[in-house]
Amino acid sequence: MTSPLDKLREYGYELPQPKAPVATYVPITRTGNVVYVSGQISSGADGVVTGLLGDTMNVVQGGNAAELAAVNFLSQIVHSAGVDLTKVKRVLKLTVFVASTPEFAEHHLVANGASNLIVGVLGDKGKHARSAIGMAALPLGAAVEVEGIIEVED
């Protein structure tokens, strides 16, 4: 059986160390077996992926940015919550925020970048409820931000 981290590598990613919060919040909170992961922006080794869907970015670029945000989401689960990805019982909910023009209407397609990576890495445990929301702007000019709620094993 292929581990979640091996599956992540198949996407071309290593699990990064999470970035420190840039404001007054914590990256995760936990109550019992439920972990809430704060919004993770589209950033990678080359910095923050910035842009505005419907203006400076297309759906494919937005999906790639959502994928990066999902990698950062997984990083917070492992490094900040201290939960091995094999101990994720279920991803309950993802919310994907997309920086976009008022006319842009394909937020759901951009959000698929995050959803596809999460399900690809975690399998059926990664299947989740989801919201995809358009925003005028996101922190640090990020193109995409992903937050979520997961259930973990005892």
C-alpha positions in Angstrom: 0.0 0.0 0.0 1.3 3.4 -1.0 1.6 5.9 1.9 0.0 9.4 1.7 3.5 11.0 1.6 4.4 8.7 -1.3 1.2 9.7 -3.1 2.1 13.4 -2.5 5.5 12.8 -4.1 3.7 11.3 -7.1 2.2 14.8 -7.5 5.7 16.2 -7.4 5.6 17.6 -3.8 7.5 17.0 -0.6 5.6 18.0 2.6 7.1 21.5 3.4 7.6 22.9 6.9 4.6 25.2 7.5 5.1 28.9 7.4 4.6 30.8 10.7 1.3 32.7 11.0 1.5 36.3 9.7 -1.2 37.7 12.0 -2.8 36.9 15.4 -4.0 33.3 15.0 -2.9 29.8 15.4 -2.5 27.4 12.4 -4.7 24.7 13.9 -7.0 24.1 16.8 -8.1 20.7 18.0 -11.1 19.6 20.1 -11.2 15.8 20.7 -10.7 14.1 17.4 -11.6 17.1 15.2 -8.8 19.4 13.9 -9.6 22.8 12.4 -6.9 24.0 10.0 -6.6 27.8 9.4 -6.5 29.1 5.9 -3.4 28.1 3.9 -2.5 30.3 1.0 -1.1 29.3 -2.4 2.6 29.4 -1.7 5.5 27.2 -2.5 9.3 27.2 -2.8 9.1 30.3 -5.1 6.9 32.3 -2.8 3.3 33.3 -2.8 1.4 32.5 -6.0 -0.5 35.8 -6.6 -3.1 36.7 -9.1 -6.7 37.3 -9.8 -8.9 34.7 -11.6 -10.7 36.2 -14.5 -8.0 38.8 -14.9 -4.3 37.8 -14.5 -4.9 34.0 -14.1 -6.8 31.3 -15.9 -8.6 28.3 -14.4 -5.6 25.9 -14.9 -3.3 28.4 -13.1 -5.8 28.8 -10.4 -6.1 25.0 -10.0 -2.4 24.8 -9.6 -2.4 27.5 -7.0 -5.2 25.6 -5.1 -3.1 22.5 -5.3 -0.2 24.4 -3.5 -2.6 25.6 -0.9 -3.8 22.0 -0.3 -0.2 20.9 0.2 0.2 23.6 2.8 -3.1 22.4 4.4 -1.6 18.9 4.7 1.6 20.3 6.1 -0.3 21.9 9.0 -2.0 18.6 9.8 1.4 16.8 10.1 3.6 19.5 11.5 1.3 21.7 13.6 -1.3 19.2 14.7 1.2 16.4 15.0 -1.0 14.0 13.1 0.5 11.4 10.7 -1.5 11.5 7.4 -2.3 7.8 7.9 -4.2 8.8 11.1 -6.6 11.1 9.2 -10.0 9.4 9.6 -11.8 11.8 7.3 -11.6 15.2 5.7 -14.9 16.7 6.7 -14.9 20.0 5.0 -12.8 22.2 2.8 -13.4 25.9 2.1 -11.6 27.2 -0.9 -11.3 31.0 -1.3 -10.5 32.2 -4.8 -9.3 35.8 -5.6 -11.3 36.7 -8.6 -13.0 39.4 -10.6 -16.8 39.9 -10.0 -17.5 38.3 -13.4 -15.5 35.1 -12.8 -17.8 32.1 -12.3 -15.6 29.0 -12.2 -14.5 29.0 -8.6 -15.6 25.4 -8.4 -13.1 24.4 -11.1 -10.3 26.2 -9.4 -11.2 24.5 -6.1 -10.9 21.1 -7.8 -7.1 21.6 -7.7 -7.2 21.4 -3.9 -9.9 18.7 -3.8 -8.2 16.4 -6.3 -4.9 16.6 -4.5 -6.5 15.9 -1.1 -8.4 12.9 -2.5 -5.4 11.7 -4.5 -3.2 11.7 -1.4 -5.8 10.4 1.2 -8.0 8.3 -0.9 -11.6 7.9 0.2 -10.7 9.5 3.6 -10.0 12.7 1.7 -13.5 12.9 0.2 -15.1 16.0 1.7 -17.9 18.6 1.7 -16.7 21.8 0.1 -17.4 25.4 -0.5 -15.7 27.5 -3.2 -16.0 31.2 -2.7 -14.9 34.2 -4.7 -13.1 37.0 -2.9 -11.9 40.5 -4.0 -8.5 39.8 -2.4 -6.7 37.3 -0.1 -3.9 37.8 2.3 -0.5 38.7 0.8 -2.2 38.9 -2.7 -2.5 35.1 -2.8 -4.6 33.6 -5.6 -6.1 30.9 -3.4 -6.6 30.0 0.2 -7.8 26.7 1.6 -9.0 26.0 5.1 -10.6 22.8 6.5 -11.9 20.5 9.2 -10.6 17.0 9.6 -11.4 14.1 11.9 -8.5 12.1 13.2 -8.1 8.7 14.9 -7.6 8.5 18.6 
